[in-house]
Amino acid sequence: MNPGRVQTGSRARRAALGLFLVLFVWFCAEFFFLEPNRLQVNRETFYLPGLGGGSEGVSLAFVTDLHLRRPGRLHHLMEEEIAAFSPDLILLGGDYFTWLTRTETLAGYLGRFEAPGGVYAIQGNWEYKVRMTGNRLSSLLAEQGIRLLVNEHLIIRTRGASFVLLGLDDPYTGHSDFYNTFLKVPGELPQVLLAHSPEIFRKAQRWGVHLVLAGHTHGGQMNFPLIGPLWLPPGSRQTVAGRFRLDETWLYVSRGVGTSIIPARLRCSPELVLITLKDSSFDLDAGTGRDPQSAEQRQGLDGAAGEDQHPEAAADTLG
């Protein structure tokens, strides 16, 4: 046996093992620590018929799927971004809990959210898992100045604009009730529907909703190269994350803030959505016969999931 060849083979194995360990440490760091704390701020504009108001529009901050264990740098950064945006309303899309969430910690954090037009919330499937729904959750949120909407609606009037805000109870667990939610909704006002999961998109379109805001999917949470998400909630494969349109109804699905089951993200950053609503008369593309989205960009239900490149949409990534 050649001693030199044995020594060379041993060095090669050590080098390969060292490279594997480096890649493994990097992967774990990215998977469990870096990506879950890399907040992406997406700015979206939607034009609604009959909204009214001026060219500045109405501003909304949309936060969903907090799954709060304890507030950290990610959550403080999100607070700062919301404060800088100074929205007229803050909308919370459900799934505030995990098995490890302490109620007083969650209440203390949500109490930091303030907006002149109010803070409104709905229930997600995790609220049903941990049995914190209905009056229990409503009381908890009310103490922080937040109104819980459970299959009901209210009329928002701000900055000279008016629209109906509808809060649908969790569709994923079978608690949504379109009839009661839409009961006595004034037909002349545009409608913004807050729903935890996007599976109700087609039904919302049939009910004449102009904009649906949803979460639940976490954008897949762990998106592996070539494979994609390992698991997605039923009914959401075609609306995983981003902006979609079905006739005159828009849907935006947020990737959410937190994680569930596995505290990790891969190629799927946490997301804060800052939205501006404007009257359709301010849409520069209206009347030109041109859809603001090209055929390639348009993401109908038969298209692949992703983010639309609307001219007024921008994304900022904050490490």
Steps between C-alpha positions, in 0.01 A plus 500: 500500500632843407522720815480816291176390334344413841598840638355680197172307532478585868548869428230490233254338739575759769455780248168355383383459860605856580311635199192300598511639856538857372203459267294334771568784748419760233178321408387478863583866561308609190213260568441567869644848571567720197205450263232497777624845607552658156193724477379594155276805468273488195313809387185453297241731344146393415244710314141455618191636317294743705757536778515879479757709681807674366802391303690406818254217561444298817794318655483155663759286675423130467660262754416133512620167642700646787528168684662702777726322745677807630563837331846527346693713255266402216195624689663826608609564142145442383372749757743760369393443140133533589564817701696652210219414256244653741201302367140608536405145606682189616353162403596177678437179306488233771729226635648697788578190708720193516497230768769706676331842484437669834179701490642794694802519267278505193268763651794721591640486150170555317431795728783687329303519174316829459332668204261799477237295317530205737656155522286206385557125529354167396546144623720235340520124538755520783256695715276193476790265573584674826134571578540876514202614292179697523448697821835390648699636208269798454552607863876452476521715187251760622725570798766598247265719297453240225161400361446137407275440199327161490283457190402866509574827328526870566525813288831685503496873424835676496678763289179559304490135393247234597511122474360191669744298711385139536650262753444133415550233764754229420409313178760225555321368810156546346390803703454751217146628443465709186128561545527666840819680406335662198158555659389861432826597334439821300547409135629839389822483703813301412568197716823389666482149644736385775519118495765280656540255211478560123286197417190723495628714210254372240208527741600854594506590131146369459390716794639809330801566724755740356802404712577194714789503749612159623792305647512146643736351239822655640599515133591133533735587790769260377554526125768259385673553165342293221252349747313804632292486821488162670143564615224751433154535656220346292353741248798737491742345251408753229501797737807441716625858531473834328243677287226335296198613299174334402285731285454812714606339828854530631666267750818559695646206692767593753779262596437605860743583776551192715536126457302199619597141582864547390654838601680539167468662159682435174489735199184650649557813706249631757281769349338828599254638243446875476198575282361816344139500382409756237184581309501339158481847341869540592600183314709622208437172317122536521338586169807405296367154430814357658511276804762632749639148493643343187389153402825365641461686829132435556448237768156357463399180670642300213842669528802426712533662840731794550507877528350730239719779366237774507651841411423635848617194692843501661683273741764583757695228678623574847764271644 
